[in-house]
Amino acid sequence: MTRHGRRANQGDTLSRAPCRQRLVASAAVGSGSNDESSFKSAVEGVKKFVQAQFLPLGLVAGMLAGVAAPAAGMAAAELGAPTFATAGIFLLSGEELDDDRN
């Protein structure tokens, strides 16, 4: 009996179980083809996110690379990489614009 005076069934038990147990229970129910399709949909979601957010992701990756290897960043700066990077950002942003002229 539960504290509300009714008998607990398996659904009630799972709803009070910790998150990990619920995840294990739901994973046991899934079939192989369902797992594959959910993996494909997750990959598609990540792909869409990266395509939509390529500029901020690229800037963060560049900052992390600069922190990890500052000497390489200094060498790139001497070669004029910031100028080419700025031009590249504008070119990529321009390519992403919709062109309704046909």
VEXKOL-832132 format. One record per residue (C-alpha): residue in one letter; x, y, z. Coordinates in steps of 0.25 Angstrom, whole numbers, padded with zeros to 4 digits, always signed. Layout:
N
AXYZ...
***
This chain:
102
M+0000+0000+0000T+0005+0014-0003R+0004+0025+0007H-0009+0030+0000G-0016+0016+0003R-0015+0010-0011R-0007-0001-0016A+0006+0002-0024N+0007-0004-0037Q+0019-0005-0046G+0017+0009-0052D+0016+0015-0039T+0029+0009-0035L+0036+0013-0047S+0031+0027-0045R+0037+0028-0031A+0050+0021-0035P+0063+0029-0037C+0066+0034-0051R+0076+0023-0054Q+0067+0012-0051R+0056+0018-0061L+0067+0020-0072V+0071+0005-0070A+0056+0001-0071S+0053+0009-0083A+0066+0004-0090A+0062-0010-0087V+0048-0008-0095G+0055-0002-0107S+0057-0010-0120G+0070-0010-0128S+0064-0003-0140N+0058+0008-0131D+0072+0010-0124E+0078+0012-0138S+0067+0022-0143S+0069+0029-0130F+0084+0030-0132K+0082+0035-0146S+0072+0045-0141A+0082+0050-0131V+0093+0051-0141E+0084+0059-0150G+0081+0068-0138V+0095+0070-0136K+0098+0073-0151K+0087+0083-0151F+0092+0090-0139V+0107+0091-0144Q+0102+0096-0158A+0093+0107-0151Q+0104+0111-0141F+0117+0109-0149L+0122+0123-0146P+0122+0123-0131L+0126+0108-0130G+0138+0112-0139L+0142+0124-0131V+0141+0116-0118A+0150+0105-0124G+0160+0115-0129M+0161+0121-0115L+0163+0107-0109A+0173+0104-0119G+0180+0117-0115V+0180+0114-0100A+0185+0100-0103A+0197+0104-0113P+0200+0119-0111A+0212+0118-0120A+0205+0113-0132G+0195+0125-0130M+0207+0135-0130A+0213+0129-0142A+0199+0129-0149A+0198+0144-0145E+0211+0147-0152L+0207+0141-0165G+0194+0149-0165A+0184+0139-0162P+0175+0149-0155T+0172+0156-0168F+0169+0143-0175A+0160+0138-0164T+0152+0151-0164A+0151+0150-0179G+0147+0136-0178I+0136+0139-0167F+0130+0149-0177L+0130+0140-0189L+0124+0128-0181S+0113+0138-0175G+0110+0143-0189E+0109+0129-0194E+0098+0126-0184L+0089+0137-0188D+0077+0134-0196D+0077+0139-0210D+0063+0140-0215R+0068+0145-0229N+0065+0135-0240
***
